Amino acid sequence: MSKLTLSVDDKVISRAKRYAKQRGVSISAMVETYLDAVAAAPSKQTKNLPPVLRSLRGILKDADRDMYREHLANKYR
C-alpha cells in the first residue's frame, strides 16, 4: 500500500475525523473509498445500482434545466 500526502483545511479534517469516528472507519478508508468511486470505470460505478436506477441513468442528459426550474417554480407557487 502506498502513502499519499494531502493538504486539507483544518476544519474539514476535524469534521472528517468526527464523521469517521461515529462510523467506526478511518480517514484513510474514507479517502480510499471516495477515490475508488470517482476513479472507477463507468461500468463499475453503475454495476452496484439497482436495475431501476441503471435503466434511468443518462436519460435526462439532454434535458433543458431552465425549463425544469421554471416548471418547479410554477408547481410550488
N, C-alpha and C positions, 0 to 999 in steps of 0.2 A: 504494500500500500504506500502511496506517495503522500508527501506533506504538501500543503498549499497555504501560502500566507495571503491573507485578505486584509484590506483596510475597510473598517466598518465603523460607523458613528457609534459612540459610546452608549447613547440612548437606545439605539437599535440592538446592541449587544445585550444590554440589561433586559430589555423586553424579550429577546430571544431566549435568554437563559431562564427567565421565569416560565416562559411557554414550554421549553424543553423539560424543565423540572416537573411541571404539572403533568406532563405526559410520559415521564419516565424515559426520555430519549436524550441522546447527546446532541450538542450543536453540530458536531461533525456528521452524525447520522442525518440530521435535518438537511444540512447543506448537500450531502451526497444524494439524498432522495430528490431534492429540488433539481440539482444539476442533471441527474439521470433523467428526470421527467422532461426538462426543457431540451436536452440534447438527444433525446430518443428519436429514432426514425419514426415517421408518421404512423407506420403500421403498429409499432409498439405502443404509441400513445392511444390509439383507438382500440387496440386489442382487448383491453380490460373493460371497455364501456359496455353497458347493457345493449342488447340488439336494437332497442327502440332508439337509443341515442346515436348509435352508429348509423342507423338509416337516415337520421335527420342531419347529420354532420355535413356542413357545407352548403345546404340548400338555400341559405339566405345570403350567400357571398355577394350576389349582385343586387341585393335589396337597397332601396333608397332610404337612407337613415333619416333624412329630413322629413320625408313623407310619414315615416313611422312615428317620429317625435310629434308631428302635427296630429296624427291620429290619437296618440296617447293624451296630448293636451286637450283635445276635444272630448275624448272619452271621460276624462276625470275632472271636468269643469264643475 
